[in-house]
Every structure is written in structure tokens, then in C-alpha cells.
Amino acid sequence: MKKILFVLALSGSVSNPALGHTPICDCYDNGDNTITCEGGFSDGGSAAGIAMRIVDEAGKVLIQGEMGEFSDYTFAIPDNDFRVIYEAGDGHTIEIDSRDIEE
């Protein structure tokens, strides 16, 4: 959460139209066989309701849901390598490889 808050705070102090609505998403291992992802937008916008998909290496959807009221999404860790896909629309997609998620 610290990374997201820092980016959101920094974006509020920068006046640049090109940075207006950049998606932000970060995931971390909770140490209890679950992953939590937190998201938002560089303009401080909420990610509540944003679609989340967990896919295997072939692109098959393993888990799907959406960011909750507090712009977070928690899911059980799949048995194999996976990617988290944060789909915020209008070409605003972030993909996070499971190997890049740290505890």
C-alpha cells in the first residue's frame, strides 16, 4: 500500500495532463496462501469495481472478480504460475506475473 499511496500523493502535486488517469496496481503475498492486489489511478481515482482476472500461462481464467470498496482484491494463490490482470478499460491494463509478487 505504501507504493500506491506515494504514487497517488506524488501525482496530486504534479500538473501534467498526460498523467491524468494512469492505472496503478500492485500485488503482494500475504504469507497465508493468499495474494492481495491494491489499485487506483494516478489522479487519485478509486479502483472499486475494476475487473480482476487471474490467468494461467496459457491465458485460461483461473479466478475472476473485482476490486472491492477499498480498491483491493484478495485471492487464493493458484498451484501454478499465473498472471494478475487489472483491466481498467480504455487500454488501461496492467499485468503482473506471479514471479514478480513478493511477500
FIBAMAR-213597 format. One record per residue: residue in one letter; x, y, z of N, C-alpha, C in turn. Coordinates in Angstrom, 1 decimal. Layout:
// FIBAMAR-213597
titi;n_c1;n_c2;n_c3;ca_c1;ca_c2;ca_c3;c_c1;c_c2;c_c3
A;X;Y;Z;X;Y;Z;X;Y;Z
...
This chain:
// FIBAMAR-213597
titi;n_c1;n_c2;n_c3;ca_c1;ca_c2;ca_c3;c_c1;c_c2;c_c3
M;0.8;-1.2;0.0;0.0;0.0;0.0;0.9;1.3;0.0
K;2.0;1.2;0.6;2.9;2.4;0.7;3.3;2.9;-0.7
K;3.6;2.0;-1.7;3.9;2.4;-3.0;2.8;3.1;-3.7
I;1.6;2.6;-3.5;0.4;3.2;-4.2;0.2;4.6;-3.6
L;0.2;4.7;-2.3;-0.1;6.0;-1.7;1.0;7.0;-2.1
F;2.2;6.6;-2.2;3.3;7.5;-2.6;3.0;8.0;-4.0
V;2.7;7.1;-4.9;2.5;7.5;-6.3;1.2;8.4;-6.4
L;0.2;8.1;-5.7;-1.0;8.9;-5.7;-0.7;10.3;-5.1
A;0.0;10.3;-4.1;0.4;11.6;-3.4;1.2;12.4;-4.4
L;2.2;11.8;-5.0;3.1;12.5;-5.9;2.3;13.0;-7.1
S;1.4;12.2;-7.7;0.6;12.6;-8.9;-0.3;13.8;-8.5
G;-0.7;14.0;-7.3;-1.5;15.1;-7.0;-0.7;16.4;-7.0
S;0.6;16.3;-6.8;1.4;17.5;-6.8;2.0;17.9;-8.2
V;1.7;17.1;-9.2;2.3;17.3;-10.5;1.1;17.7;-11.4
S;1.2;18.8;-12.1;0.2;19.2;-13.0;0.6;18.9;-14.4
N;0.2;17.7;-14.9;0.5;17.3;-16.2;-0.7;16.5;-16.8
P;-1.3;17.0;-17.8;-2.5;16.3;-18.4;-2.2;14.9;-18.8
A;-1.0;14.6;-19.2;-0.7;13.2;-19.7;-0.7;12.2;-18.6
L;-0.5;12.7;-17.3;-0.6;11.8;-16.2;-2.0;11.7;-15.6
G;-3.0;12.2;-16.2;-4.3;12.4;-15.6;-5.0;11.1;-15.1
H;-4.8;10.0;-15.8;-5.7;8.8;-15.4;-4.9;7.5;-15.6
T;-3.7;7.5;-15.2;-2.8;6.3;-15.4;-3.2;5.2;-14.3
P;-3.5;4.0;-14.7;-3.8;3.0;-13.8;-2.6;2.6;-12.9
I;-2.9;2.2;-11.7;-1.9;1.7;-10.7;-2.3;0.5;-10.1
C;-1.5;-0.5;-10.0;-1.8;-1.8;-9.4;-0.6;-2.4;-8.8
D;-0.6;-2.9;-7.6;0.5;-3.6;-7.0;-0.1;-4.8;-6.2
C;0.6;-5.9;-6.2;0.2;-7.1;-5.5;1.3;-7.6;-4.6
Y;0.8;-8.2;-3.5;1.8;-8.8;-2.5;1.2;-10.0;-1.9
D;2.2;-10.9;-1.5;1.9;-12.2;-0.9;1.6;-11.9;0.6
N;0.5;-12.4;1.1;0.1;-12.1;2.5;0.8;-13.1;3.4
G;1.4;-14.2;2.9;2.1;-15.2;3.7;1.1;-16.2;4.3
D;-0.1;-16.2;3.8;-1.1;-17.2;4.3;-1.8;-17.9;3.1
N;-1.1;-18.0;2.0;-1.6;-18.6;0.8;-2.6;-17.8;0.0
T;-2.5;-16.4;0.3;-3.4;-15.5;-0.4;-2.5;-14.4;-1.0
I;-3.0;-13.7;-2.0;-2.4;-12.5;-2.6;-3.4;-11.4;-2.5
T;-2.9;-10.2;-2.1;-3.8;-9.0;-2.2;-3.2;-8.1;-3.2
C;-4.1;-7.5;-4.0;-3.7;-6.5;-5.0;-4.5;-5.2;-4.6
E;-3.8;-4.1;-4.8;-4.4;-2.8;-4.5;-4.2;-2.0;-5.7
G;-5.2;-1.2;-6.1;-5.2;-0.4;-7.3;-5.8;0.9;-7.1
G;-5.7;1.7;-8.2;-6.3;3.0;-8.3;-5.8;3.7;-9.5
F;-5.9;5.0;-9.5;-5.4;5.8;-10.7;-4.6;6.9;-10.2
S;-3.7;7.4;-11.1;-2.7;8.4;-10.7;-3.4;9.7;-10.4
D;-4.7;9.9;-10.8;-5.4;11.1;-10.4;-6.1;11.0;-9.0
G;-5.8;9.9;-8.4;-6.5;9.6;-7.1;-7.8;8.9;-7.1
G;-8.2;8.5;-8.3;-9.5;7.8;-8.5;-9.4;6.4;-7.9
S;-10.6;6.0;-7.5;-10.8;4.6;-6.9;-10.8;3.5;-7.9
A;-10.4;2.4;-7.5;-10.4;1.2;-8.4;-11.6;0.3;-8.1
A;-12.4;0.7;-7.2;-13.6;-0.1;-6.8;-14.4;-0.5;-8.0
G;-14.6;-1.8;-8.2;-15.4;-2.3;-9.3;-14.6;-2.7;-10.5
I;-13.3;-2.4;-10.5;-12.4;-2.8;-11.6;-12.2;-4.3;-11.7
A;-12.4;-4.8;-12.9;-12.3;-6.3;-13.1;-10.9;-6.8;-12.9
M;-10.8;-7.9;-12.2;-9.5;-8.6;-11.9;-9.7;-10.0;-12.4
R;-8.6;-10.4;-13.2;-8.6;-11.8;-13.6;-7.2;-12.4;-13.3
I;-7.3;-13.7;-12.9;-6.1;-14.4;-12.6;-6.0;-15.5;-13.7
V;-5.0;-15.5;-14.5;-4.9;-16.4;-15.6;-3.7;-17.3;-15.5
D;-3.7;-18.5;-16.1;-2.5;-19.3;-16.2;-1.7;-18.9;-17.4
E;-0.6;-19.6;-17.6;0.4;-19.2;-18.6;-0.2;-19.3;-20.0
A;-1.3;-20.1;-20.2;-1.9;-20.2;-21.5;-3.0;-19.2;-21.7
G;-3.3;-18.4;-20.6;-4.3;-17.4;-20.7;-5.7;-17.8;-20.2
K;-5.8;-19.1;-19.7;-7.1;-19.6;-19.2;-7.4;-18.9;-17.8
V;-8.6;-18.4;-17.7;-9.0;-17.7;-16.5;-9.2;-18.7;-15.4
L;-8.4;-18.5;-14.3;-8.4;-19.4;-13.1;-9.4;-18.8;-12.0
I;-9.3;-17.5;-11.9;-10.1;-16.8;-10.9;-10.5;-15.4;-11.5
Q;-11.7;-15.0;-11.2;-12.0;-13.6;-11.6;-12.9;-13.0;-10.5
G;-12.8;-11.7;-10.5;-13.6;-10.9;-9.5;-13.4;-9.4;-9.8
E;-13.5;-8.6;-8.8;-13.4;-7.2;-9.0;-12.8;-6.5;-7.7
M;-12.2;-5.4;-7.9;-11.7;-4.6;-6.7;-12.8;-4.3;-5.8
G;-12.6;-4.3;-4.5;-13.6;-4.0;-3.6;-13.7;-2.5;-3.3
E;-14.5;-2.2;-2.3;-14.8;-0.8;-1.9;-13.6;0.0;-1.6
F;-12.5;-0.7;-1.1;-11.3;0.0;-0.7;-10.2;-0.2;-1.8
S;-10.6;-0.5;-3.0;-9.7;-0.7;-4.1;-8.7;-1.8;-3.9
D;-9.2;-2.9;-3.3;-8.3;-4.1;-3.1;-9.0;-5.4;-3.6
Y;-8.2;-6.4;-3.8;-8.7;-7.7;-4.2;-7.8;-8.8;-3.7
T;-8.4;-9.7;-2.9;-7.6;-10.8;-2.4;-8.1;-12.1;-2.9
F;-7.1;-13.0;-3.3;-7.5;-14.3;-3.8;-6.5;-15.4;-3.3
A;-6.9;-16.6;-3.4;-6.1;-17.8;-3.0;-5.0;-18.0;-4.1
I;-3.8;-18.3;-3.7;-2.7;-18.5;-4.7;-3.0;-19.8;-5.4
P;-3.0;-19.7;-6.8;-3.1;-20.9;-7.6;-1.9;-21.8;-7.5
D;-2.1;-23.1;-7.8;-1.0;-24.0;-7.7;0.2;-23.8;-8.7
N;-0.1;-23.2;-9.8;0.9;-23.0;-10.8;1.2;-21.5;-11.1
D;2.2;-21.2;-11.9;2.5;-19.8;-12.2;1.2;-19.2;-12.8
F;1.1;-17.9;-12.6;-0.1;-17.2;-13.1;0.2;-15.7;-13.3
R;-0.7;-15.0;-13.9;-0.6;-13.6;-14.1;-1.9;-12.9;-13.6
V;-1.7;-11.8;-12.9;-2.8;-11.0;-12.5;-3.1;-9.9;-13.5
I;-4.3;-9.8;-14.0;-4.7;-8.8;-15.0;-5.7;-7.8;-14.4
Y;-5.3;-6.6;-14.3;-6.1;-5.5;-13.8;-6.6;-4.7;-15.0
E;-7.8;-4.8;-15.3;-8.4;-4.3;-16.6;-9.3;-3.1;-16.3
A;-8.7;-1.9;-16.4;-9.4;-0.7;-16.1;-10.0;0.0;-17.3
G;-10.1;-0.7;-18.4;-10.8;-0.2;-19.6;-9.9;0.8;-20.4
D;-10.4;1.1;-21.6;-9.7;2.1;-22.5;-8.2;1.9;-22.6
G;-7.8;0.7;-22.8;-6.4;0.4;-22.9;-5.6;0.4;-21.6
H;-6.3;0.6;-20.5;-5.6;0.7;-19.2;-5.5;-0.7;-18.6
T;-4.6;-1.5;-19.0;-4.4;-2.8;-18.5;-3.1;-3.0;-17.9
I;-3.0;-3.6;-16.7;-1.7;-3.9;-16.0;-1.7;-5.4;-15.8
E;-0.6;-6.1;-16.2;-0.4;-7.5;-16.0;0.8;-7.7;-15.1
I;0.6;-8.5;-14.0;1.6;-8.7;-13.0;1.9;-10.2;-13.0
D;3.1;-10.6;-13.3;3.5;-12.0;-13.3;3.6;-12.5;-11.9
S;3.2;-13.7;-11.6;3.3;-14.3;-10.2;4.7;-14.3;-9.7
R;5.7;-14.4;-10.5;7.1;-14.4;-10.1;7.6;-13.1;-9.6
D;6.8;-12.0;-9.9;7.2;-10.7;-9.5;6.5;-10.2;-8.2
I;5.6;-11.1;-7.6;4.9;-10.8;-6.4;5.7;-11.2;-5.2
E;6.0;-10.3;-4.3;6.8;-10.6;-3.2;6.0;-10.5;-1.9
E;6.5;-11.2;-0.8;5.8;-11.2;0.5;6.2;-9.9;1.2
